[in-house]
């Protein structure tokens, strides 16, 4: 199962004009949500809904891959923290390759909690 939200033909630009995207990839008993772009107020509800939908399934692990996320605001961080708290160990976050995101997690003291 792979999809991109929102529809790239319609576009859903963030403040820098880049499309905000995610795809879901199933691998056995895990689903990875691979994010690309900026995780902010404009996108946080979409991610939260996707995570909650997956939590209602029999999927063993839900992995959120932040490797291509270039920015996270407080709303996006809140979605990740709430999902981790609800997860009972099912929720995993792969760290970002971008300094702005790494710095945010370090400054807020959430790196260890999220496992990044």
C-alpha positions in Angstrom: 0.0 0.0 0.0 1.5 3.3 -1.1 -0.1 6.6 -1.3 0.8 10.3 -1.3 -1.4 12.8 0.5 -2.5 15.2 -0.6 -2.9 14.6 -4.3 0.2 15.9 -6.0 -1.9 17.1 -8.9 -3.8 19.4 -6.6 -0.8 20.3 -4.5 -0.7 21.2 -0.8 2.1 23.7 -0.5 3.7 24.6 2.8 4.9 28.1 3.4 8.0 27.5 1.2 5.9 26.3 -1.7 7.1 22.7 -1.5 4.5 20.0 -1.5 4.0 18.2 1.8 3.8 14.5 1.3 3.7 11.1 3.0 3.5 7.6 1.9 2.7 4.4 3.8 4.7 1.3 3.1 3.8 -2.1 4.6 6.5 -4.6 5.5 5.2 -7.7 7.2 3.8 -6.7 10.5 4.9 -3.1 10.3 3.8 0.0 8.5 6.1 2.9 7.8 4.7 6.4 7.3 7.4 8.1 5.3 7.2 11.9 5.6 8.7 14.5 3.3 8.7 18.2 3.8 7.6 20.2 6.8 5.5 18.7 9.6 3.6 21.7 10.8 0.1 22.9 11.6 -1.1 22.5 8.0 -0.2 18.8 8.0 -0.4 17.6 11.7 -4.1 16.7 11.6 -3.5 14.5 8.5 -0.7 12.7 10.2 -2.6 12.3 13.4 -5.6 10.8 11.5 -3.3 8.4 9.7 -1.6 7.2 12.9 -5.0 6.8 14.7 -6.4 4.8 11.8 -3.4 2.5 11.9 -3.7 2.1 15.7 -7.1 0.6 15.1 -5.6 -2.2 13.0 -3.7 -5.4 13.9 -0.4 -3.8 12.7 2.4 -4.7 15.1 4.6 -1.6 14.6 3.9 1.9 13.3 7.1 3.6 12.2 7.1 7.3 11.4 10.2 8.0 9.2 11.3 11.6 9.7 14.5 11.3 7.6 13.2 13.7 4.9 11.4 16.0 7.2 13.1 19.4 7.2 11.0 21.2 9.8 8.7 20.3 12.7 6.6 22.8 14.6 5.1 22.4 18.1 1.9 21.0 16.6 3.7 18.3 14.6 5.8 17.4 17.7 2.7 17.1 19.8 1.2 14.6 17.3 4.4 12.5 17.6 4.6 12.7 21.4 0.9 11.8 21.8 1.2 8.8 19.5 4.3 7.6 21.3 2.5 7.9 24.6 -0.6 5.9 23.4 1.4 3.3 21.6 2.4 0.7 24.2 5.7 0.2 22.3 4.1 -0.1 18.9 5.2 3.4 17.7 8.7 4.1 16.5 10.2 7.3 15.1 13.1 7.2 12.7 15.2 10.4 13.1 15.5 13.2 10.6 18.6 13.9 8.6 18.0 17.6 9.0 19.6 19.8 11.7 16.5 21.9 12.4 14.5 18.8 13.3 17.3 17.2 15.3 17.9 20.5 17.2 14.2 20.8 18.0 14.1 17.3 19.5 17.3 17.9 21.5 16.2 21.4 22.8 12.7 20.1 23.9 14.2 17.0 25.6 12.1 14.6 23.5 14.9 12.8 21.6 15.1 10.0 24.1 11.4 9.7 24.6 10.8 9.4 20.8 13.8 7.1 20.5 15.6 9.3 17.9 
